[in-house]
């Protein structure tokens, strides 16, 4: 039996979809305008910057970026063209490849970060009270736990 959404749930669902789409579009616009990169590239650079040696297996990076391996491979190819990432063979497993954040890539990320953080603040956190931020975190954790299980 289908568990249809009631009116309140339908209203919340539609607002959630609209809000997340608008936030994604705002972040992408800001990064394209100020750093000449899409939000996807920024997230790849962030993930690499937060790992030891600024490198990660391509398969793990795809999972972290919530991307297919082919889509990630295409993005990494574009980042390689810019000199921001390079690929290396995985020393522990010759079949795997690593994506490595270059010094130029780290510099591009560092230059883009202040504007990105300001857009995140403007697009999301400035509209919320501290209590709403706490509630939003709890909601996101609950949803992630369900979907990652």
C-alpha positions in Angstrom: 0.0 0.0 0.0 1.4 3.4 -1.0 2.1 5.7 1.9 1.1 9.0 0.2 2.3 12.3 1.6 -0.2 14.2 3.6 -0.7 17.9 2.9 1.9 19.1 5.5 4.5 16.6 4.2 3.8 17.5 0.6 4.2 21.2 1.4 7.5 20.5 3.4 8.8 18.2 0.6 8.2 20.9 -2.1 9.8 23.6 0.0 12.8 21.3 0.7 13.3 20.6 -3.0 13.0 24.3 -3.9 15.4 25.4 -1.1 18.1 22.9 -1.9 17.9 23.7 -5.7 18.1 27.4 -5.0 21.1 27.0 -2.7 22.9 24.7 -5.2 22.3 27.3 -8.0 23.4 30.2 -5.8 26.6 28.4 -4.8 27.3 27.4 -8.4 26.7 30.9 -9.7 29.0 32.5 -7.1 31.8 30.0 -7.8 31.5 30.4 -11.5 31.5 34.2 -11.3 34.3 34.6 -8.7 36.5 31.5 -9.2 35.6 30.3 -12.7 34.7 26.8 -11.4 31.5 24.9 -10.9 30.5 23.9 -7.4 31.3 20.2 -8.2 35.0 21.1 -8.9 35.2 23.1 -5.6 33.9 20.1 -3.7 36.4 17.8 -5.3 39.2 20.2 -4.4 37.9 20.4 -0.8 37.8 16.7 -0.4 41.4 16.3 -1.7 42.6 19.2 0.5 41.3 17.4 3.6 43.1 14.1 3.1 46.7 13.2 4.1 49.0 14.0 1.2 46.1 15.8 -0.5 45.4 12.6 -2.5 42.6 10.0 -2.6 41.7 7.0 -4.7 39.4 8.0 -7.5 36.7 5.5 -6.4 36.7 7.0 -2.9 36.7 10.5 -4.3 33.6 9.6 -6.5 31.8 8.3 -3.4 32.8 11.4 -1.4 31.6 13.7 -4.2 28.4 11.6 -4.6 29.3 11.2 -8.2 29.6 8.3 -10.6 33.1 7.2 -11.4 32.7 8.3 -15.1 31.4 11.7 -14.1 34.2 12.2 -11.6 36.8 11.0 -14.1 35.5 13.7 -16.5 35.7 16.4 -13.8 39.2 15.3 -12.8 40.3 15.5 -16.5 39.1 19.2 -16.5 40.9 19.9 -13.2 44.1 18.3 -14.7 43.8 20.7 -17.7 43.9 23.6 -15.3 46.9 22.1 -13.4 44.9 21.8 -10.2 44.9 18.0 -9.9 47.1 15.2 -11.3 46.5 11.5 -11.5 49.0 8.9 -10.1 49.0 5.2 -9.9 48.1 3.9 -6.4 51.3 2.5 -4.9 49.4 -0.1 -2.9 47.3 -1.3 -5.8 48.6 -0.7 -9.3 45.1 -1.1 -10.7 43.8 2.0 -8.9 44.5 5.6 -9.5 44.9 8.5 -7.1 43.7 12.1 -7.6 46.3 14.4 -6.1 45.7 18.1 -5.4 48.5 20.2 -6.8 49.9 23.3 -5.2 48.2 25.4 -7.9 44.9 23.6 -7.1 45.3 24.3 -3.4 46.0 27.9 -4.2 42.8 28.0 -6.4 40.8 26.5 -3.6 42.2 29.0 -1.0 41.4 31.9 -3.3 37.8 30.6 -3.9 37.0 29.7 -0.3 36.2 33.1 1.3 33.6 34.0 -1.4 32.1 30.5 -1.2 31.8 30.6 2.6 30.2 34.0 2.4 27.7 32.6 -0.2 26.9 29.6 2.1 26.3 32.0 5.0 24.1 34.3 2.9 22.2 31.5 1.2 21.5 29.4 4.3 22.7 30.4 7.7 21.8 34.1 7.7 18.1 33.0 7.3 18.2 30.8 10.4 18.3 31.2 14.2 21.0 29.3 16.2 18.2 26.9 17.3 17.2 26.3 13.7 20.8 25.6 12.7 20.9 23.0 15.5 17.6 21.5 14.3 18.7 21.5 10.7 21.9 19.6 11.7 19.8 17.0 13.6 17.5 16.6 10.6 20.4 16.2 8.2 22.1 13.6 10.4 18.9 11.6 10.7 18.4 11.6 7.0 22.0 10.7 6.3 21.9 7.8 8.7 18.8 6.4 7.0 20.2 6.7 3.5 23.8 5.6 4.3 22.6 2.5 6.2 
